[in-house]
């Protein structure tokens, strides 16, 4: 048999609407304190939905070296770069004097690309004519910009790649990096997801699609996963980036291990008449690849976007895969606090699982107040819960029916 390396997470960088840094992020999740509020990144006064999850207090100059000209970067690139530097430091690696083995994969998932840059170029063209666009706009607006910027900073040994598969993009990027380490192709990798979709064009598109809540008067309660009174989710932004390592390498340098990445599965809905069928399959595949059964799962980190239909679809898929066990496993969605940051959503869930393993506390589903008879699982409503959690399942689903599932283990979980 070919040896498969074990893959662990040794560093995390989080910039979220509910906090910058893992501890601020975690404290907010446990308290159920929402990061959603009125949009300030542009004038949204004429929009039907005027709320979003913005990363508050983020100044790119605090995180990015001046010579890299952070103001010329797209916002999602700024967030991804800042999260990467945080993750490297968290892993005990010096970003200034970084020595990484070659090749080092840098894999970043994105969903909406550099819409802020694209919009600014369009408005410049409208106002100033076709020959006055900023010289940096082409390189800043390509989908690869975030991964390229990080790889350029790391050096020639870095290999840059971008994953774009709707909301699962960030989770898929982590899975791709883990596969390279598991096969021996790499010893260490940088992977995660970032999105900054809070722009006029993107918000108008989500509103037209029914994917943004109209609960403008109480934004902190607008995202309410699995609650009967949910009207839709809330779009947000952010970045979550991780340092992944071969477990033996991490042990050799005495690195702190947050969690181990187990199995992974992804699948699309194959039948339009069966929405959620892809998520059923992705859970089954991930469990098989992790060599785990439903009885081994101690916690489900649900996608739970607070959408009237999509929440029900996920609950139905969990019931089909888990059977009676579905009613015995705590399930929660952190989107009541974070909103839906698209490609950053899966990474935020992975970070929450890492901290769940560390503290043995399950984060609650915030704003869950009125039971929906079609959503009848244990959603850990509003209050964090002490629990023994050694194995968790993470679900992410995207527009178009794509679905991804990852199984993660707490530090010290036995091999099987």
C-alpha atoms as a printed R data frame, in Angstrom:
    type eleno elety resid chain resno       x      y       z
1   ATOM     1    CA   UNK     A     1   0.000  0.000   0.000
2   ATOM     2    CA   UNK     A     2   1.113  3.532  -0.771
3   ATOM     3    CA   UNK     A     3   1.604  5.544   2.398
4   ATOM     4    CA   UNK     A     4  -0.746  8.521   2.739
5   ATOM     5    CA   UNK     A     5   0.534 11.364   4.859
6   ATOM     6    CA   UNK     A     6  -1.682 12.782   7.585
7   ATOM     7    CA   UNK     A     7  -2.574 16.452   7.111
8   ATOM     8    CA   UNK     A     8  -2.911 18.877  10.018
9   ATOM     9    CA   UNK     A     9  -3.685 22.574  10.435
10  ATOM    10    CA   UNK     A    10  -0.997 24.448  12.368
11  ATOM    11    CA   UNK     A    11  -1.912 28.084  11.694
12  ATOM    12    CA   UNK     A    12  -5.091 30.107  11.141
13  ATOM    13    CA   UNK     A    13  -5.728 33.652   9.923
14  ATOM    14    CA   UNK     A    14  -9.278 35.008  10.178
15  ATOM    15    CA   UNK     A    15 -10.753 38.335   9.103
16  ATOM    16    CA   UNK     A    16 -14.508 38.176   9.582
17  ATOM    17    CA   UNK     A    17 -17.425 40.565  10.069
18  ATOM    18    CA   UNK     A    18 -17.579 39.449  13.695
19  ATOM    19    CA   UNK     A    19 -13.892 39.885  14.437
20  ATOM    20    CA   UNK     A    20 -10.340 40.087  13.150
21  ATOM    21    CA   UNK     A    21  -8.198 37.289  14.569
22  ATOM    22    CA   UNK     A    22  -9.221 33.869  15.845
23  ATOM    23    CA   UNK     A    23  -9.958 34.861  19.438
24  ATOM    24    CA   UNK     A    24 -12.197 37.822  18.553
25  ATOM    25    CA   UNK     A    25 -13.943 35.633  15.973
26  ATOM    26    CA   UNK     A    26 -14.462 32.796  18.458
27  ATOM    27    CA   UNK     A    27 -15.625 34.965  21.339
28  ATOM    28    CA   UNK     A    28 -18.263 36.521  19.100
29  ATOM    29    CA   UNK     A    29 -19.451 33.117  17.864
30  ATOM    30    CA   UNK     A    30 -19.845 31.785  21.386
31  ATOM    31    CA   UNK     A    31 -21.740 34.906  22.461
32  ATOM    32    CA   UNK     A    32 -23.946 34.812  19.354
33  ATOM    33    CA   UNK     A    33 -23.015 38.435  18.702
34  ATOM    34    CA   UNK     A    34 -23.695 39.308  15.079
35  ATOM    35    CA   UNK     A    35 -21.247 41.118  12.826
36  ATOM    36    CA   UNK     A    36 -23.978 42.230  10.438
37  ATOM    37    CA   UNK     A    37 -24.946 45.883  10.118
38  ATOM    38    CA   UNK     A    38 -25.812 48.677   7.667
39  ATOM    39    CA   UNK     A    39 -23.670 48.814   4.531
40  ATOM    40    CA   UNK     A    40 -20.968 51.497   4.738
41  ATOM    41    CA   UNK     A    41 -18.692 50.501   1.846
42  ATOM    42    CA   UNK     A    42 -20.992 52.295  -0.604
43  ATOM    43    CA   UNK     A    43 -24.215 54.299  -0.570
44  ATOM    44    CA   UNK     A    44 -26.921 51.633  -0.323
45  ATOM    45    CA   UNK     A    45 -29.777 53.977   0.550
46  ATOM    46    CA   UNK     A    46 -31.753 53.109  -2.605
47  ATOM    47    CA   UNK     A    47 -31.296 49.335  -2.263
48  ATOM    48    CA   UNK     A    48 -34.103 47.102  -0.974
49  ATOM    49    CA   UNK     A    49 -31.541 45.267   1.146
50  ATOM    50    CA   UNK     A    50 -29.148 47.661   2.867
51  ATOM    51    CA   UNK     A    51 -27.326 45.345   5.263
52  ATOM    52    CA   UNK     A    52 -24.249 43.137   5.018
53  ATOM    53    CA   UNK     A    53 -21.422 41.649   7.038
54  ATOM    54    CA   UNK     A    54 -18.455 43.999   6.574
55  ATOM    55    CA   UNK     A    55 -15.037 43.365   8.128
56  ATOM    56    CA   UNK     A    56 -14.926 46.267  10.540
57  ATOM    57    CA   UNK     A    57 -11.795 48.211  11.396
58  ATOM    58    CA   UNK     A    58  -9.785 46.701   8.570
59  ATOM    59    CA   UNK     A    59  -7.048 49.004   7.288
60  ATOM    60    CA   UNK     A    60  -4.938 47.282   4.621
61  ATOM    61    CA   UNK     A    61  -1.975 49.447   5.570
62  ATOM    62    CA   UNK     A    62  -1.907 47.725   8.962
63  ATOM    63    CA   UNK     A    63  -1.412 44.316   7.340
64  ATOM    64    CA   UNK     A    64   0.329 44.844   4.008
65  ATOM    65    CA   UNK     A    65   3.797 46.255   3.363
66  ATOM    66    CA   UNK     A    66   3.754 49.695   1.673
67  ATOM    67    CA   UNK     A    67   5.969 48.521  -1.188
68  ATOM    68    CA   UNK     A    68   3.202 46.121  -2.252
69  ATOM    69    CA   UNK     A    69   0.888 49.128  -2.772
70  ATOM    70    CA   UNK     A    70  -2.117 47.705  -0.918
71  ATOM    71    CA   UNK     A    71  -4.513 50.410  -2.121
72  ATOM    72    CA   UNK     A    72  -4.097 49.087  -5.667
73  ATOM    73    CA   UNK     A    73  -5.228 45.603  -4.644
74  ATOM    74    CA   UNK     A    74  -8.795 44.374  -4.772
75  ATOM    75    CA   UNK     A    75 -10.355 44.162  -1.325
76  ATOM    76    CA   UNK     A    76 -10.563 40.363  -1.351
77  ATOM    77    CA   UNK     A    77  -6.835 40.242  -2.188
78  ATOM    78    CA   UNK     A    78  -6.095 42.558   0.736
79  ATOM    79    CA   UNK     A    79  -8.107 40.316   3.048
80  ATOM    80    CA   UNK     A    80  -6.522 37.098   1.754
81  ATOM    81    CA   UNK     A    81  -3.007 38.495   2.089
82  ATOM    82    CA   UNK     A    82  -3.642 39.771   5.615
83  ATOM    83    CA   UNK     A    83  -5.141 36.411   6.652
84  ATOM    84    CA   UNK     A    84  -2.111 34.590   5.232
85  ATOM    85    CA   UNK     A    85   0.352 36.690   7.232
86  ATOM    86    CA   UNK     A    86  -1.727 36.077  10.366
87  ATOM    87    CA   UNK     A    87  -1.797 32.332   9.676
88  ATOM    88    CA   UNK     A    88   1.976 32.151   9.170
89  ATOM    89    CA   UNK     A    89   2.644 33.936  12.450
90  ATOM    90    CA   UNK     A    90   0.056 31.753  14.197
91  ATOM    91    CA   UNK     A    91   1.907 28.671  12.927
92  ATOM    92    CA   UNK     A    92   5.176 29.932  14.388
93  ATOM    93    CA   UNK     A    93   6.574 30.853  10.971
94  ATOM    94    CA   UNK     A    94   8.242 34.224  10.426
95  ATOM    95    CA   UNK     A    95   6.713 35.955   7.360
96  ATOM    96    CA   UNK     A    96   9.774 38.212   7.123
97  ATOM    97    CA   UNK     A    97  12.371 35.425   7.074
98  ATOM    98    CA   UNK     A    98  10.290 32.650   5.636
99  ATOM    99    CA   UNK     A    99  12.007 29.442   4.597
100 ATOM   100    CA   UNK     A   100   9.596 26.971   3.052
101 ATOM   101    CA   UNK     A   101  10.298 23.780   1.127
102 ATOM   102    CA   UNK     A   102   9.798 23.775  -2.612
103 ATOM   103    CA   UNK     A   103   7.161 23.523  -3.908
104 ATOM   104    CA   UNK     A   104   4.788 25.214  -1.460
105 ATOM   105    CA   UNK     A   105   1.221 25.333  -2.794
106 ATOM   106    CA   UNK     A   106  -0.760 28.552  -2.315
107 ATOM   107    CA   UNK     A   107  -4.388 27.727  -3.119
108 ATOM   108    CA   UNK     A   108  -7.075 30.372  -2.593
109 ATOM   109    CA   UNK     A   109 -10.769 29.912  -3.237
110 ATOM   110    CA   UNK     A   110 -12.820 32.851  -4.485
111 ATOM   111    CA   UNK     A   111 -16.393 33.168  -5.679
112 ATOM   112    CA   UNK     A   112 -16.955 36.696  -6.997
113 ATOM   113    CA   UNK     A   113 -13.481 37.875  -8.072
114 ATOM   114    CA   UNK     A   114 -12.389 41.524  -7.896
115 ATOM   115    CA   UNK     A   115 -15.763 43.146  -8.487
116 ATOM   116    CA   UNK     A   116 -14.691 46.334  -6.698
117 ATOM   117    CA   UNK     A   117 -11.803 46.850  -9.130
118 ATOM   118    CA   UNK     A   118 -13.935 45.961 -12.137
119 ATOM   119    CA   UNK     A   119 -16.638 48.413 -11.069
120 ATOM   120    CA   UNK     A   120 -14.111 51.199 -10.482
121 ATOM   121    CA   UNK     A   121 -12.643 50.707 -13.967
122 ATOM   122    CA   UNK     A   122 -16.107 50.802 -15.502
123 ATOM   123    CA   UNK     A   123 -17.012 54.039 -13.713
124 ATOM   124    CA   UNK     A   124 -13.653 55.515 -14.721
125 ATOM   125    CA   UNK     A   125 -14.362 54.621 -18.330
126 ATOM   126    CA   UNK     A   126 -17.807 56.205 -18.122
127 ATOM   127    CA   UNK     A   127 -16.525 59.409 -16.549
128 ATOM   128    CA   UNK     A   128 -13.048 59.828 -18.037
129 ATOM   129    CA   UNK     A   129 -13.084 57.927 -21.313
130 ATOM   130    CA   UNK     A   130 -11.457 54.640 -22.349
131 ATOM   131    CA   UNK     A   131  -7.818 55.689 -21.971
132 ATOM   132    CA   UNK     A   132  -7.720 56.696 -18.302
133 ATOM   133    CA   UNK     A   133  -8.089 53.346 -16.516
134 ATOM   134    CA   UNK     A   134  -5.473 52.688 -13.802
135 ATOM   135    CA   UNK     A   135  -2.443 50.769 -15.072
136 ATOM   136    CA   UNK     A   136  -2.773 48.262 -12.230
137 ATOM   137    CA   UNK     A   137  -6.388 47.357 -12.975
138 ATOM   138    CA   UNK     A   138  -5.642 44.346 -15.226
139 ATOM   139    CA   UNK     A   139  -3.434 42.502 -12.737
140 ATOM   140    CA   UNK     A   140  -5.633 43.492  -9.773
141 ATOM   141    CA   UNK     A   141  -8.860 42.242 -11.330
142 ATOM   142    CA   UNK     A   142  -7.871 38.752 -12.496
143 ATOM   143    CA   UNK     A   143  -9.236 35.821 -10.458
144 ATOM   144    CA   UNK     A   144  -5.666 34.689  -9.720
145 ATOM   145    CA   UNK     A   145  -4.676 38.000  -8.076
146 ATOM   146    CA   UNK     A   146  -4.984 36.897  -4.445
147 ATOM   147    CA   UNK     A   147  -3.000 33.668  -4.868
148 ATOM   148    CA   UNK     A   148  -0.417 35.451  -7.033
149 ATOM   149    CA   UNK     A   149   0.123 38.225  -4.498
150 ATOM   150    CA   UNK     A   150   0.667 35.741  -1.674
151 ATOM   151    CA   UNK     A   151   2.938 33.527  -3.786
152 ATOM   152    CA   UNK     A   152   4.991 36.541  -4.918
153 ATOM   153    CA   UNK     A   153   5.522 37.478  -1.280
154 ATOM   154    CA   UNK     A   154   6.645 33.962  -0.353
155 ATOM   155    CA   UNK     A   155   9.092 33.596  -3.204
156 ATOM   156    CA   UNK     A   156  10.041 31.391  -6.095
157 ATOM   157    CA   UNK     A   157   9.256 28.144  -4.277
158 ATOM   158    CA   UNK     A   158   5.537 28.944  -4.155
159 ATOM   159    CA   UNK     A   159   3.017 27.431  -6.558
160 ATOM   160    CA   UNK     A   160  -0.130 29.587  -6.938
161 ATOM   161    CA   UNK     A   161  -3.583 28.283  -7.832
162 ATOM   162    CA   UNK     A   162  -7.130 29.589  -7.637
163 ATOM   163    CA   UNK     A   163 -10.297 27.581  -7.060
164 ATOM   164    CA   UNK     A   164 -13.692 28.972  -8.023
165 ATOM   165    CA   UNK     A   165 -16.647 26.683  -7.352
166 ATOM   166    CA   UNK     A   166 -19.184 29.107  -5.835
167 ATOM   167    CA   UNK     A   167 -19.531 29.014  -2.037
168 ATOM   168    CA   UNK     A   168 -17.546 25.738  -1.663
169 ATOM   169    CA   UNK     A   169 -14.466 27.420  -3.212
170 ATOM   170    CA   UNK     A   170 -12.615 27.988   0.061
171 ATOM   171    CA   UNK     A   171 -13.300 24.468   1.351
172 ATOM   172    CA   UNK     A   172 -12.347 23.002  -2.022
173 ATOM   173    CA   UNK     A   173  -9.058 24.954  -1.953
174 ATOM   174    CA   UNK     A   174  -8.218 23.484   1.457
175 ATOM   175    CA   UNK     A   175  -9.082 20.015   0.202
176 ATOM   176    CA   UNK     A   176  -6.869 20.422  -2.874
177 ATOM   177    CA   UNK     A   177  -3.933 21.530  -0.718
178 ATOM   178    CA   UNK     A   178  -4.524 18.647   1.703
179 ATOM   179    CA   UNK     A   179  -4.496 16.170  -1.196
180 ATOM   180    CA   UNK     A   180  -1.081 17.432  -2.293
181 ATOM   181    CA   UNK     A   181   0.327 16.925   1.200
182 ATOM   182    CA   UNK     A   182  -1.361 13.556   1.612
183 ATOM   183    CA   UNK     A   183   0.206 12.283  -1.614
184 ATOM   184    CA   UNK     A   184   3.671 13.578  -0.723
185 ATOM   185    CA   UNK     A   185   3.660 16.214  -3.465
186 ATOM   186    CA   UNK     A   186   4.108 18.924  -0.804
187 ATOM   187    CA   UNK     A   187   5.085 19.101   2.875
188 ATOM   188    CA   UNK     A   188   3.335 22.352   3.708
189 ATOM   189    CA   UNK     A   189   0.677 24.477   2.018
190 ATOM   190    CA   UNK     A   190  -1.207 27.745   2.365
191 ATOM   191    CA   UNK     A   191  -4.913 27.456   1.579
192 ATOM   192    CA   UNK     A   192  -8.238 29.090   2.271
193 ATOM   193    CA   UNK     A   193 -10.847 31.381   0.825
194 ATOM   194    CA   UNK     A   194 -11.643 35.067   0.485
195 ATOM   195    CA   UNK     A   195 -14.435 37.167  -0.959
196 ATOM   196    CA   UNK     A   196 -15.425 40.839  -0.861
197 ATOM   197    CA   UNK     A   197 -18.791 41.000  -2.636
198 ATOM   198    CA   UNK     A   198 -20.211 44.103  -0.940
199 ATOM   199    CA   UNK     A   199 -20.367 46.319  -4.014
200 ATOM   200    CA   UNK     A   200 -23.343 47.871  -5.829
201 ATOM   201    CA   UNK     A   201 -23.268 45.403  -8.719
202 ATOM   202    CA   UNK     A   202 -22.963 42.285  -6.604
203 ATOM   203    CA   UNK     A   203 -25.506 43.361  -4.007
204 ATOM   204    CA   UNK     A   204 -28.011 44.256  -6.721
205 ATOM   205    CA   UNK     A   205 -27.522 40.799  -8.221
206 ATOM   206    CA   UNK     A   206 -28.033 38.994  -4.927
207 ATOM   207    CA   UNK     A   207 -31.095 41.083  -4.100
208 ATOM   208    CA   UNK     A   208 -32.638 40.299  -7.488
209 ATOM   209    CA   UNK     A   209 -31.990 36.593  -6.842
210 ATOM   210    CA   UNK     A   210 -33.699 36.655  -3.450
211 ATOM   211    CA   UNK     A   211 -30.435 35.955  -1.648
212 ATOM   212    CA   UNK     A   212 -30.298 38.994   0.637
213 ATOM   213    CA   UNK     A   213 -32.538 39.660   3.636
214 ATOM   214    CA   UNK     A   214 -34.787 42.736   3.718
215 ATOM   215    CA   UNK     A   215 -34.709 42.910   7.529
216 ATOM   216    CA   UNK     A   216 -32.965 46.304   7.379
217 ATOM   217    CA   UNK     A   217 -34.335 47.579  10.684
218 ATOM   218    CA   UNK     A   218 -32.656 44.888  12.806
219 ATOM   219    CA   UNK     A   219 -29.576 43.752  10.861
220 ATOM   220    CA   UNK     A   220 -28.110 41.807  13.789
221 ATOM   221    CA   UNK     A   221 -31.158 39.488  13.642
222 ATOM   222    CA   UNK     A   222 -31.476 39.312   9.868
223 ATOM   223    CA   UNK     A   223 -29.483 36.101   9.383
224 ATOM   224    CA   UNK     A   224 -31.398 33.426  11.301
225 ATOM   225    CA   UNK     A   225 -30.488 29.929  10.090
226 ATOM   226    CA   UNK     A   226 -33.231 27.290  10.372
227 ATOM   227    CA   UNK     A   227 -35.602 29.764  12.082
228 ATOM   228    CA   UNK     A   228 -39.189 29.786  10.781
229 ATOM   229    CA   UNK     A   229 -39.139 33.574  10.271
230 ATOM   230    CA   UNK     A   230 -36.005 33.687   8.085
231 ATOM   231    CA   UNK     A   231 -36.522 35.590   4.827
232 ATOM   232    CA   UNK     A   232 -33.054 35.037   3.341
233 ATOM   233    CA   UNK     A   233 -29.383 35.145   4.191
234 ATOM   234    CA   UNK     A   234 -27.105 38.155   4.499
235 ATOM   235    CA   UNK     A   235 -24.139 38.640   2.180
236 ATOM   236    CA   UNK     A   236 -20.816 39.268   3.912
237 ATOM   237    CA   UNK     A   237 -17.096 39.415   3.228
238 ATOM   238    CA   UNK     A   238 -13.928 38.081   4.777
239 ATOM   239    CA   UNK     A   239 -10.993 35.725   4.514
240 ATOM   240    CA   UNK     A   240  -9.907 32.539   6.226
241 ATOM   241    CA   UNK     A   241  -6.473 31.112   5.443
242 ATOM   242    CA   UNK     A   242  -4.706 28.101   6.970
243 ATOM   243    CA   UNK     A   243  -1.251 26.594   7.171
244 ATOM   244    CA   UNK     A   244  -1.505 22.902   6.370
245 ATOM   245    CA   UNK     A   245   1.368 20.536   7.093
246 ATOM   246    CA   UNK     A   246   2.367 16.923   6.924
247 ATOM   247    CA   UNK     A   247   1.746 15.693  10.489
248 ATOM   248    CA   UNK     A   248   5.300 14.341  10.774
249 ATOM   249    CA   UNK     A   249   6.780 17.692   9.740
250 ATOM   250    CA   UNK     A   250   4.548 19.496  12.248
251 ATOM   251    CA   UNK     A   251   5.610 17.113  15.029
252 ATOM   252    CA   UNK     A   252   9.296 17.501  14.140
253 ATOM   253    CA   UNK     A   253   9.135 21.253  14.644
254 ATOM   254    CA   UNK     A   254   6.874 20.880  17.699
255 ATOM   255    CA   UNK     A   255   4.104 22.886  16.092
256 ATOM   256    CA   UNK     A   256   0.708 23.340  17.720
257 ATOM   257    CA   UNK     A   257  -1.926 21.306  15.879
258 ATOM   258    CA   UNK     A   258  -5.492 22.633  15.676
259 ATOM   259    CA   UNK     A   259  -7.047 19.720  13.834
260 ATOM   260    CA   UNK     A   260  -6.461 16.967  11.321
261 ATOM   261    CA   UNK     A   261  -8.143 16.933   7.932
262 ATOM   262    CA   UNK     A   262  -9.830 13.635   7.230
263 ATOM   263    CA   UNK     A   263 -12.015 12.719   4.279
264 ATOM   264    CA   UNK     A   264 -13.500 14.981   1.669
265 ATOM   265    CA   UNK     A   265 -16.291 14.709  -0.842
266 ATOM   266    CA   UNK     A   266 -17.852 16.977  -3.432
267 ATOM   267    CA   UNK     A   267 -20.747 16.483  -5.788
268 ATOM   268    CA   UNK     A   268 -23.320 18.477  -7.708
269 ATOM   269    CA   UNK     A   269 -27.065 17.923  -7.652
270 ATOM   270    CA   UNK     A   270 -27.474 15.434 -10.470
271 ATOM   271    CA   UNK     A   271 -31.242 15.763 -10.691
272 ATOM   272    CA   UNK     A   272 -32.934 19.198 -10.636
273 ATOM   273    CA   UNK     A   273 -35.982 17.498  -9.159
274 ATOM   274    CA   UNK     A   274 -33.897 16.444  -6.160
275 ATOM   275    CA   UNK     A   275 -32.240 19.587  -4.769
276 ATOM   276    CA   UNK     A   276 -29.721 18.622  -2.131
277 ATOM   277    CA   UNK     A   277 -28.886 15.273  -3.716
278 ATOM   278    CA   UNK     A   278 -25.324 16.515  -4.276
279 ATOM   279    CA   UNK     A   279 -24.982 17.308  -0.576
280 ATOM   280    CA   UNK     A   280 -26.198 13.827   0.326
281 ATOM   281    CA   UNK     A   281 -23.532 12.329  -1.899
282 ATOM   282    CA   UNK     A   282 -20.763 14.669  -0.710
283 ATOM   283    CA   UNK     A   283 -21.431 13.639   2.915
284 ATOM   284    CA   UNK     A   284 -21.420  9.937   2.027
285 ATOM   285    CA   UNK     A   285 -18.172 10.286   0.034
286 ATOM   286    CA   UNK     A   286 -16.453 12.315   2.766
287 ATOM   287    CA   UNK     A   287 -17.383  9.793   5.455
288 ATOM   288    CA   UNK     A   288 -16.092  6.925   3.323
289 ATOM   289    CA   UNK     A   289 -12.826  8.718   2.555
290 ATOM   290    CA   UNK     A   290 -12.347  9.504   6.234
291 ATOM   291    CA   UNK     A   291 -13.122  5.890   7.147
292 ATOM   292    CA   UNK     A   292 -15.810  7.077   9.523
293 ATOM   293    CA   UNK     A   293 -19.501  6.287   9.944
294 ATOM   294    CA   UNK     A   294 -22.329  8.585  11.019
295 ATOM   295    CA   UNK     A   295 -21.957  7.221  14.554
296 ATOM   296    CA   UNK     A   296 -18.455  8.745  14.714
297 ATOM   297    CA   UNK     A   297 -19.644 12.300  14.041
298 ATOM   298    CA   UNK     A   298 -19.917 14.402  17.198
299 ATOM   299    CA   UNK     A   299 -20.904 17.703  15.564
300 ATOM   300    CA   UNK     A   300 -22.191 18.954  12.203
301 ATOM   301    CA   UNK     A   301 -21.098 22.419  11.088
302 ATOM   302    CA   UNK     A   302 -23.962 23.173   8.742
303 ATOM   303    CA   UNK     A   303 -23.931 25.464   5.742
304 ATOM   304    CA   UNK     A   304 -27.247 26.907   6.979
305 ATOM   305    CA   UNK     A   305 -27.396 30.161   4.950
306 ATOM   306    CA   UNK     A   306 -30.721 31.312   6.489
307 ATOM   307    CA   UNK     A   307 -32.574 30.788   3.230
308 ATOM   308    CA   UNK     A   308 -36.224 29.580   3.365
309 ATOM   309    CA   UNK     A   309 -35.566 26.735   0.912
310 ATOM   310    CA   UNK     A   310 -31.846 25.963   1.187
311 ATOM   311    CA   UNK     A   311 -31.958 25.423   4.961
312 ATOM   312    CA   UNK     A   312 -34.711 22.825   4.527
313 ATOM   313    CA   UNK     A   313 -32.761 21.143   1.732
314 ATOM   314    CA   UNK     A   314 -29.714 20.725   3.972
315 ATOM   315    CA   UNK     A   315 -31.754 19.395   6.899
316 ATOM   316    CA   UNK     A   316 -33.403 16.874   4.598
317 ATOM   317    CA   UNK     A   317 -30.012 15.742   3.285
318 ATOM   318    CA   UNK     A   318 -28.642 15.320   6.818
319 ATOM   319    CA   UNK     A   319 -31.683 13.239   7.801
320 ATOM   320    CA   UNK     A   320 -31.284 10.990   4.768
321 ATOM   321    CA   UNK     A   321 -27.589 10.351   5.387
322 ATOM   322    CA   UNK     A   322 -27.651 10.123   9.188
323 ATOM   323    CA   UNK     A   323 -31.021  8.463   9.725
324 ATOM   324    CA   UNK     A   324 -32.059  8.436  13.381
325 ATOM   325    CA   UNK     A   325 -28.555  9.567  14.318
326 ATOM   326    CA   UNK     A   326 -29.418 12.973  12.821
327 ATOM   327    CA   UNK     A   327 -31.488 13.772  15.916
328 ATOM   328    CA   UNK     A   328 -28.671 12.925  18.342
329 ATOM   329    CA   UNK     A   329 -25.903 15.067  16.813
330 ATOM   330    CA   UNK     A   330 -25.637 18.791  17.578
331 ATOM   331    CA   UNK     A   331 -25.935 20.849  14.383
332 ATOM   332    CA   UNK     A   332 -25.239 24.560  14.160
333 ATOM   333    CA   UNK     A   333 -24.731 27.271  11.571
334 ATOM   334    CA   UNK     A   334 -22.437 30.203  12.383
335 ATOM   335    CA   UNK     A   335 -24.006 32.378   9.676
336 ATOM   336    CA   UNK     A   336 -26.341 34.038  12.157
337 ATOM   337    CA   UNK     A   337 -23.176 35.808  13.326
338 ATOM   338    CA   UNK     A   338 -20.964 35.902  10.220
339 ATOM   339    CA   UNK     A   339 -23.510 36.198   7.436
340 ATOM   340    CA   UNK     A   340 -22.624 34.397   4.222
341 ATOM   341    CA   UNK     A   341 -19.074 35.318   3.125
342 ATOM   342    CA   UNK     A   342 -19.234 33.033   0.087
343 ATOM   343    CA   UNK     A   343 -15.789 31.428  -0.458
344 ATOM   344    CA   UNK     A   344 -14.686 32.397   3.062
345 ATOM   345    CA   UNK     A   345 -17.637 30.552   4.609
346 ATOM   346    CA   UNK     A   346 -16.101 27.059   4.572
347 ATOM   347    CA   UNK     A   347 -12.813 28.315   6.059
348 ATOM   348    CA   UNK     A   348 -14.754 30.108   8.815
349 ATOM   349    CA   UNK     A   349 -16.491 26.819   9.607
350 ATOM   350    CA   UNK     A   350 -13.159 24.974   9.699
351 ATOM   351    CA   UNK     A   351 -11.778 27.603  12.098
352 ATOM   352    CA   UNK     A   352 -14.859 27.237  14.287
353 ATOM   353    CA   UNK     A   353 -14.372 23.455  14.364
354 ATOM   354    CA   UNK     A   354 -10.706 23.872  15.312
355 ATOM   355    CA   UNK     A   355 -11.694 26.043  18.266
356 ATOM   356    CA   UNK     A   356 -14.544 23.677  19.144
357 ATOM   357    CA   UNK     A   357 -11.981 20.870  19.450
358 ATOM   358    CA   UNK     A   358  -9.692 23.080  21.520
359 ATOM   359    CA   UNK     A   359 -12.296 24.254  24.017
360 ATOM   360    CA   UNK     A   360 -14.836 21.412  23.717
361 ATOM   361    CA   UNK     A   361 -17.611 23.943  23.167
362 ATOM   362    CA   UNK     A   362 -20.101 23.859  20.268
363 ATOM   363    CA   UNK     A   363 -20.929 27.317  18.873
364 ATOM   364    CA   UNK     A   364 -24.643 28.107  18.811
365 ATOM   365    CA   UNK     A   365 -27.004 28.911  15.970
366 ATOM   366    CA   UNK     A   366 -27.657 32.585  16.627
367 ATOM   367    CA   UNK     A   367 -31.146 34.104  16.166
368 ATOM   368    CA   UNK     A   368 -32.895 30.734  16.279
369 ATOM   369    CA   UNK     A   369 -36.151 31.729  17.978
370 ATOM   370    CA   UNK     A   370 -39.127 30.120  16.216
371 ATOM   371    CA   UNK     A   371 -39.049 26.419  15.396
372 ATOM   372    CA   UNK     A   372 -39.604 25.422  11.782
373 ATOM   373    CA   UNK     A   373 -41.342 22.012  11.561
374 ATOM   374    CA   UNK     A   374 -39.305 21.302   8.424
375 ATOM   375    CA   UNK     A   375 -36.067 21.986  10.319
376 ATOM   376    CA   UNK     A   376 -36.309 19.727  13.342
377 ATOM   377    CA   UNK     A   377 -32.725 18.893  14.354
378 ATOM   378    CA   UNK     A   378 -30.751 19.940  17.446
379 ATOM   379    CA   UNK     A   379 -29.524 23.357  16.288
380 ATOM   380    CA   UNK     A   380 -27.849 24.400  19.569
381 ATOM   381    CA   UNK     A   381 -30.066 27.501  19.722
382 ATOM   382    CA   UNK     A   382 -28.531 30.791  20.872
383 ATOM   383    CA   UNK     A   383 -26.283 29.439  23.631
384 ATOM   384    CA   UNK     A   384 -22.947 27.662  23.249
385 ATOM   385    CA   UNK     A   385 -22.848 24.123  24.621
386 ATOM   386    CA   UNK     A   386 -20.136 22.113  26.354
387 ATOM   387    CA   UNK     A   387 -19.715 18.795  24.567
388 ATOM   388    CA   UNK     A   388 -17.205 16.060  23.841
389 ATOM   389    CA   UNK     A   389 -16.256 16.671  20.220
390 ATOM   390    CA   UNK     A   390 -13.518 14.695  18.504
391 ATOM   391    CA   UNK     A   391 -14.868 14.437  14.967
392 ATOM   392    CA   UNK     A   392 -16.890 16.991  13.010
393 ATOM   393    CA   UNK     A   393 -18.536 17.167   9.605
394 ATOM   394    CA   UNK     A   394 -18.518 20.448   7.652
395 ATOM   395    CA   UNK     A   395 -21.032 21.143   4.876
396 ATOM   396    CA   UNK     A   396 -20.928 23.885   2.236
397 ATOM   397    CA   UNK     A   397 -23.327 24.277  -0.678
398 ATOM   398    CA   UNK     A   398 -23.272 26.760  -3.550
399 ATOM   399    CA   UNK     A   399 -25.341 28.364  -6.269
400 ATOM   400    CA   UNK     A   400 -25.816 25.842  -9.056
401 ATOM   401    CA   UNK     A   401 -26.128 22.884  -6.715
402 ATOM   402    CA   UNK     A   402 -22.437 22.259  -6.000
403 ATOM   403    CA   UNK     A   403 -21.772 20.778  -2.563
404 ATOM   404    CA   UNK     A   404 -18.675 19.908  -0.557
405 ATOM   405    CA   UNK     A   405 -18.178 18.128   2.752
406 ATOM   406    CA   UNK     A   406 -15.067 17.750   4.890
407 ATOM   407    CA   UNK     A   407 -14.488 15.529   7.920
408 ATOM   408    CA   UNK     A   408 -12.082 16.936  10.510
409 ATOM   409    CA   UNK     A   409 -10.623 15.377  13.654
410 ATOM   410    CA   UNK     A   410  -9.509 16.891  16.906
411 ATOM   411    CA   UNK     A   411  -5.815 16.704  17.739
412 ATOM   412    CA   UNK     A   412  -4.912 13.179  18.744
413 ATOM   413    CA   UNK     A   413  -7.793 11.443  16.976
414 ATOM   414    CA   UNK     A   414  -6.955  7.761  16.334
415 ATOM   415    CA   UNK     A   415  -6.113  6.572  12.829
416 ATOM   416    CA   UNK     A   416  -8.394  4.055  11.168
